[in-house]
Amino acid sequence: MIGRMYDKQIATMLKQFPVVCLLGPRQSGKTTAAKLYAASSQKPVLYLDMESPADARRLGDAEYTLKQYTDHLVIIDEIQFRPELFPLLRHLVDDHRKPGRFLILGSASPELVKGASESLAGRIYYIDTTPFNAIELQGQKNFTQTRHWFRGGFPDAWLARTDAAWLNWMDGFSRTFVERDLNNLFGVSFSGPLMHKLWHMLAHQHGGLWNAQSFAKGLDVSSTTINRYVDYLQGAFMIRKLQPFYINSRKRLVKTPKVYFRDSGMLHYLLDIHSSSRLQLHPVVGYSWEGYVIEQICQLLPHRVPPYFYRTQDGSEMDLVLVKGDKPIACIEIKTTDAPTVSRGMRESMADLACKHNYIIVGGVPKSFNIGKDLCILGLNDFLNRHLPKLLK
């Protein structure tokens, strides 16, 4: 069993909050984490899966049923299928307030689920769950950075015995997600063929600036429809919109977000890249590595340190900017080569952002070294293990 970064956090927050919610994509390990916690819990546990017809029937009269278990930890899996439970949870918590009453699991952002807008503010703590992060896999006998980058972090995809088995899992997951899960997650009706086309177009634009009108023209629909579809993909934790960072500057800045697939394995599947050796020779390798590094870092960031990118209209750019308050605490450029050059645009971005900690994260497992006093070149594992924890203190 591979331990998850948030295992201890579940236990800690259930001692403080009446409701803890695990939010993350389908098949990312939320249910496994919840059941492992339940197995070690000193309280009796009631587990209910809202995709199970039998469990759904048990909550036919949800208020009556849940009131019978005030001394239990009640785990409700895939709660987005029963959004009417959110106001009920608020009522039950206020009626009998104590920590550790409910552990709820969701595969869709509550803000986008119809009927789930009831506020649980002050009663709930949200824990973001993700597919396997590189930090979680270090020490596993089959872990290499290249393998993780190629396969991505979905547990079943990562643990597949062969690349052919990985491909089969990705094929089944992708089709089910587009054709069934998206409709079920948000209670809306999507066009399956249109979503399939958008899914593949996004893969080919991975790491690029978001242009809804361009996508709308290519798919012969309105930009409003495209933006709505992309919002739902983001709400299902499949893609990330990385926002631009603004500073008080006379320079003209790019103000359009970039769009990335959050799981590198899903990106490679959609681009028909079926082996790590083929990935190394593919034209998208640079953008793929950039997205992989950004996602591994973002998964470890607390909410108080949001990620951005920085780009001016004249081409100066920084791939990732970590910000605390309104000040950059780290500026990061990402390169596949282990012998990068420092471009004029990067130097100009470093001067604009006036950040003390600047990095170039490169491919492979190089030894870190400094260029001057303000720039460090290093590998991803070194950054995640040594530098990022210091930055977040």
C-alpha positions in Angstrom: 0.0 0.0 0.0 1.4 3.4 -1.0 0.8 6.1 1.6 -0.8 9.3 0.6 0.3 12.8 1.5 -3.1 13.6 3.0 -3.6 10.5 5.2 -2.5 12.2 8.4 -4.4 15.4 7.4 -7.7 13.4 7.3 -7.2 12.3 10.9 -6.1 15.7 12.0 -9.0 17.6 10.5 -11.7 15.2 11.6 -10.6 16.0 15.2 -11.3 19.7 14.5 -14.2 19.9 12.0 -17.6 18.2 11.9 -17.3 17.6 8.1 -14.2 16.8 6.1 -14.4 16.6 2.3 -12.0 14.8 0.1 -12.1 16.4 -3.4 -10.4 15.0 -6.4 -10.8 13.3 -9.8 -12.4 9.9 -10.3 -10.1 6.9 -9.6 -7.5 9.0 -7.8 -7.7 7.0 -4.5 -10.2 8.9 -2.4 -12.2 5.8 -1.5 -9.1 3.8 -0.6 -7.9 6.6 1.7 -11.3 6.9 3.4 -11.6 3.1 4.0 -8.1 2.9 5.4 -8.9 5.7 7.8 -12.2 4.0 8.7 -10.3 0.7 9.5 -8.2 2.5 12.0 -10.9 4.7 13.5 -11.9 4.2 17.1 -15.4 5.3 16.3 -18.0 3.0 14.6 -18.2 3.8 10.8 -21.1 3.9 8.4 -20.0 3.8 4.8 -22.5 4.9 2.0 -21.7 5.0 -1.7 -24.1 7.2 -3.7 -23.3 5.2 -6.8 -24.7 2.1 -5.1 -28.5 1.6 -5.6 -28.7 -0.2 -2.2 -27.0 2.6 -0.3 -29.0 5.2 -2.2 -32.2 3.5 -1.0 -30.9 3.5 2.6 -31.0 7.3 2.3 -34.5 7.4 0.9 -35.4 9.3 4.1 -31.9 10.7 4.6 -32.6 12.9 7.7 -34.2 10.0 9.6 -31.4 7.6 8.7 -28.5 9.9 9.4 -30.0 10.9 12.8 -29.6 7.3 13.9 -25.8 7.5 13.5 -24.9 10.5 15.6 -22.2 8.5 17.4 -20.7 7.2 14.1 -18.3 8.6 11.5 -20.5 8.6 8.4 -18.6 8.3 5.1 -20.6 9.4 2.1 -18.8 8.6 -1.2 -19.5 10.4 -4.5 -21.8 12.9 -2.7 -22.2 15.0 -5.9 -24.8 12.5 -7.0 -27.0 13.6 -4.0 -26.5 17.4 -3.8 -29.7 17.7 -1.7 -27.6 16.2 1.2 -25.5 19.4 1.6 -28.2 21.5 3.3 -29.2 18.4 5.3 -25.6 18.1 6.6 -25.6 21.7 7.6 -28.8 21.1 9.6 -27.5 17.9 11.2 -24.2 19.5 12.2 -25.8 22.5 13.7 -28.3 20.3 15.6 -25.6 18.1 17.1 -22.2 19.8 16.6 -19.1 17.8 17.3 -16.0 17.0 15.3 -15.6 14.0 13.1 -19.3 13.4 12.2 -19.0 13.2 8.4 -16.3 12.3 5.9 -17.6 13.1 2.4 -15.9 12.3 -0.9 -16.5 14.2 -4.1 -15.3 14.0 -7.7 -16.7 17.4 -8.8 -16.2 20.9 -7.6 -19.2 21.7 -5.4 -19.5 25.2 -7.0 -20.5 23.5 -10.3 -22.9 20.8 -8.9 -26.5 21.9 -9.1 -28.1 22.2 -5.7 -24.8 22.0 -3.8 -24.4 25.7 -3.1 -25.5 25.4 0.5 -22.8 26.9 2.6 -21.0 24.7 5.1 -18.6 27.5 6.0 -17.1 27.0 9.4 -18.3 23.4 9.5 -16.2 21.8 6.7 -12.6 21.4 5.7 -11.7 20.6 2.1 -8.7 18.3 1.4 -7.6 18.3 -2.3 -6.7 14.8 -3.4 -4.8 14.0 -6.5 -3.4 11.0 -8.4 0.0 9.9 -7.1 2.6 12.7 -6.7 6.3 12.0 -7.3 6.9 12.6 -3.5 4.5 9.7 -2.6 6.2 7.3 -5.0 9.8 7.9 -4.1 11.2 4.8 -2.4 8.9 2.4 -4.4 11.1 -0.1 -6.2 9.6 0.6 -9.6 9.6 4.3 -9.3 11.5 6.4 -11.9 10.7 10.0 -12.8 10.5 9.1 -16.4 8.0 6.3 -15.8 5.8 8.6 -13.6 6.0 11.4 -16.1 4.9 9.0 -18.9 2.2 7.1 -17.1 0.8 9.8 -14.9 -0.4 9.3 -11.3 -3.8 7.5 -11.5 -3.2 4.5 -9.2 -4.4 1.8 -11.6 -2.5 3.4 -14.5 0.7 3.7 -12.5 0.4 0.1 -11.1 -0.3 -1.5 -14.5 2.1 -4.4 -15.2 2.9 -3.2 -18.7 2.5 -0.2 -21.0 -0.1 -2.2 -22.9 -2.1 -2.6 -19.7 -1.6 1.1 -18.9 -3.0 1.9 -22.4 -6.1 -0.4 -21.9 -6.8 1.3 -18.5 -6.5 4.8 -20.0 -8.7 3.9 -22.9 -11.5 2.6 -20.6 -11.2 5.5 -18.2 -11.2 8.2 -20.9 -14.2 6.8 -22.7 -16.2 6.3 -19.5 -15.3 9.7 -18.3 -16.4 11.5 -21.4 -19.4 9.4 -22.3 -20.9 8.9 -18.8 -19.1 10.4 -15.9 -19.2 14.1 -16.9 -23.0 14.0 -17.4 -23.5 12.2 -14.1 -21.0 14.4 -12.1 -22.8 17.7 -12.9 -26.3 16.7 -13.7 -26.1 18.2 -17.2 -26.2 16.8 -20.7 -23.1 17.0 -22.8 -22.6 16.1 -26.4 -20.4 13.0 -26.3 -18.9 13.5 -29.8 -18.3 17.2 -29.2 -16.6 16.5 -25.8 -14.4 13.9 -27.4 -13.2 16.4 -30.0 -12.7 19.1 -27.4 -10.8 16.6 -25.3 -8.3 15.9 -28.1 -8.0 19.5 -29.2 -7.1 20.5 -25.6 -4.4 17.8 -25.6 -2.8 19.3 -28.8 -3.0 22.8 -27.2 -1.6 21.6 -23.8 0.4 24.5 -22.3 -0.9 27.1 -24.7 -2.8 30.2 -24.0 -6.6 29.7 -23.8 -8.5 31.0 -26.8 -12.2 30.0 -26.6 -13.0 31.6 -29.9 -10.4 29.5 -31.7 -11.8 26.3 -30.2 -15.4 27.4 -31.0 -14.6 28.0 -34.6 -12.9 24.6 -34.9 -15.8 22.8 -33.3 -18.6 25.0 -34.9 -20.2 25.9 -31.6 -20.3 29.1 -29.6 -17.5 30.3 -27.4 -20.0 30.3 -24.5 -20.5 26.5 -25.0 -16.7 25.9 -25.1 -16.1 27.9 -22.0 -18.8 26.0 -20.2 -17.4 22.6 -21.2 -13.9 23.6 -20.1 -15.2 24.9 -16.8 -16.7 21.5 -16.2 -13.5 19.7 -17.2 -11.7 22.0 -14.7 -14.4 21.3 -12.1 -13.8 17.5 -12.6 -10.1 18.1 -11.9 -9.0 17.0 -15.3 -7.5 20.3 -16.5 -5.8 23.2 -14.9 -6.2 26.8 -15.9 -3.0 28.6 -14.8 -3.7 32.3 -14.4 -1.2 35.1 -15.4 0.4 37.1 -12.7 -0.1 40.9 -12.8 2.3 43.4 -11.3 2.4 47.1 -11.4 4.4 47.5 -14.5 4.5 49.7 -17.6 5.0 46.6 -19.7 2.1 45.1 -21.6 1.3 41.8 -19.9 -0.4 38.7 -21.2 -3.7 38.4 -19.3 -5.0 35.1 -20.8 -4.7 31.8 -18.8 -2.8 28.8 -19.9 -4.5 25.4 -20.0 -2.8 22.1 -19.0 -3.9 18.6 -18.6 -3.3 17.8 -14.9 -2.4 14.2 -15.4 0.5 13.7 -17.8 -0.5 10.1 -18.6 -3.9 11.2 -19.8 -2.2 13.8 -22.1 0.1 11.1 -23.5 -2.9 8.8 -24.1 -4.8 11.4 -26.0 -1.7 12.2 -28.1 -1.2 8.5 -29.0 2.2 8.5 -27.2 2.3 4.9 -25.9 5.8 4.6 -24.6 8.3 6.7 -22.7 10.9 6.3 -25.5 8.4 7.7 -28.0 7.7 10.6 -25.7 11.3 11.7 -25.7 11.2 12.1 -29.5 7.7 13.7 -29.7 7.3 17.4 -30.6 5.2 17.9 -27.5 7.9 16.7 -25.1 8.8 20.2 -23.9 5.2 21.2 -23.1 4.5 17.8 -21.6 7.5 18.1 -19.2 6.4 21.7 -18.3 2.9 20.6 -17.4 4.2 17.6 -15.4 6.5 19.8 -13.4 3.9 22.4 -12.8 1.3 19.8 -11.6 3.8 18.1 -9.2 4.6 21.4 -7.6 1.0 22.7 -7.5 -0.2 19.5 -5.8 2.0 20.4 -2.8 1.1 24.0 -2.5 -1.2 25.3 0.3 -4.1 27.5 -0.6 -2.2 30.6 0.7 0.5 30.1 -2.1 -1.3 30.2 -5.4 0.6 29.5 -8.7 0.7 31.7 -11.7 2.8 32.2 -14.9 4.2 35.5 -16.1 4.5 36.7 -19.7 4.9 40.1 -21.3 3.7 41.0 -24.8 7.2 41.2 -26.0 8.0 37.6 -25.1 9.6 37.7 -21.7 8.2 34.8 -19.7 8.4 32.7 -16.5 6.7 29.3 -16.6 5.7 29.3 -12.9 5.5 32.0 -10.2 4.6 31.1 -6.6 3.0 34.0 -4.8 2.4 34.6 -1.1 0.2 37.6 -0.5 1.0 39.8 -3.5 4.7 39.0 -3.7 6.5 36.3 -5.7 8.4 33.9 -3.4 9.7 31.7 -6.3 10.1 32.1 -10.0 10.6 28.9 -12.0 11.5 28.2 -15.6 11.2 24.6 -16.8 13.4 23.0 -19.4 13.9 19.4 -20.6 17.6 19.8 -21.3 20.0 19.4 -18.4 22.2 22.1 -19.8 19.9 25.1 -20.1 20.9 28.6 -21.2 19.5 31.6 -19.4 17.6 33.7 -21.9 17.4 37.4 -22.0 13.6 37.1 -21.6 14.1 35.1 -18.4 16.5 37.7 -17.0 14.0 40.4 -17.8 11.3 38.5 -16.0 13.5 38.0 -13.0 14.1 41.7 -12.9 10.4 42.5 -13.3 9.3 40.2 -10.5 12.2 41.1 -8.2 12.2 37.6 -6.7 15.0 36.3 -4.4 14.5 32.7 -5.3 14.8 31.8 -9.0 15.1 28.3 -10.4 15.4 26.4 -13.7 14.1 22.9 -13.2 15.6 20.6 -15.8 15.0 17.0 -16.9 17.0 14.0 -15.7 18.5 13.9 -12.2 21.3 16.5 -12.3 23.3 17.9 -9.5 22.1 21.3 -8.5 24.3 24.3 -9.1 24.0 28.1 -8.9 24.5 30.7 -11.6 25.4 33.8 -9.6 23.6 34.4 -6.4 20.0 34.6 -7.7 19.5 31.5 -9.9 19.7 27.8 -9.1 19.6 25.0 -11.8 18.3 21.7 -10.4 16.2 18.6 -10.9 12.5 18.3 -10.0 13.1 15.8 -7.1 15.7 18.1 -5.6 13.2 21.1 -5.8 10.3 19.1 -4.3 12.3 17.6 -1.5 14.7 20.4 -0.4 13.8 23.8 -1.8 10.0 23.8 -1.8 9.5 23.0 1.9 11.8 25.9 2.8 9.9 28.3 0.5 6.6 27.3 2.2 7.7 27.8 5.8 
